[in-house]
Amino acid sequence: MATTPQNALPNLHDYSHAQLLELLDELGQPKFRAKQIEEWIWDKGVSSFDEMTNLPKALRSALAERCTLGGVEQVVCQVSTDGSRKYLLRYGDGVAVECVGMPTGPKLAVCASSQAGCGMGCSFCATGAAGLTRSLTASEIYDQVLHVRDDFGMRVTSVVLMGQGEPFANYDAVLAAMRRLNSPDGMGIGARHITVSTCGVIPQILKFAREPEQFTLAVSLHSAVQKTRNMLMPGVKRWSLLNLYEAMGTYVDMTGRRPTYEYALIRGVNDSEDELQALVDFCRGNLAHVNIIQLNEVPGSRFRPASDARAGEFVRRLEKAGVEATIRISRGADIDAACGQLSQKKRR
């Protein structure tokens, strides 16, 4: 978890509603001030206490003496030919992460990171190659979405936690961020338009199934052959595909919701006939949607994408077996903003 250096002021974004009420009580302020402060923080995204113009000046000064407003600093913003924007954002301790804004007409999707770097070590992913720096707090995750919203000047209509990191290795902070994004006191994004993506951390999948919100779950599968998946995704080889299959069945039974399986198609690795049949067998008869992703190029990687024809064949065979499947169009590949390409490098 992120830590606060000794003697550093706490970030007001990290206060729960109860903690904020306690602080206001210490300052001799009425409870309704909490609602005002939370609106400034979570809706308007102010960077200074002086901007909280409906608060008494004495209260603004007292808050400034006791807290900071955290926030992020934009280091670089790259713009794709498809209109997507990738941001390198830096937090107060110098740690940086990347996130992506993807507009489609009046809609704006945000791909946010849950950790700086990633410890799962997936062999085809640029983020995994960098290793894990630290997990992000709930407010740091939320601030990415807020930054993208303000830069585009558009309402965010959906969020996917598919950026850097394994969200279920940072479960509590991720869930708190999702709830804030969903809350009418936050961004008011519908729960079904907020998706968390995991490599397949089974204990947390089962925990997630018990949460009351209708958030969406995606699982990075990438192979339904154990040996291949172990090679591609060493961070989850402790949980077998059989265990994952059973856990996902439990998830569907408990929630009634359709999970998505992400499958990055890699030439000569997971695009063979045996791999295709294993994927069909894994998904057949289950409530599932498969996203076939043409592998995105990562500098220095030995892996290459399979052909468009092969991707089409995967979709046809899955659909023939009664499994919903699509080829996902990767956004921002020309600025290294697509699936598997995010890192913490500064590029202009």
Protein Blocks (a to p, Z undefined) as FASTA:
>chain_A
ZZddehiacdfklpcfklmmmmmmmnopafklmmmmmmmmmmnopabfklmmmbcfklmm
mmmmmpceeiaddfbdcddfkopacdddddfkopacddddddehjbccddddfbecjfkl
pakbfklmnopfbdcdfklmmmmmmmmmmmnopacfbdcdfbgcjfklmmmmmmmmmmmm
mpmklnopafklcccddehiaklmmmmmmpmbfcdcdddfkpacfklmmmmmmmlmmpcf
klmmmmmmmmmmmnopacdddddddehklmcfklmmmmmmmmgopacddddddddddehi
abdcddfklmmmmmmmmmmnopacdddddehklnopaghiaccbdcZZ
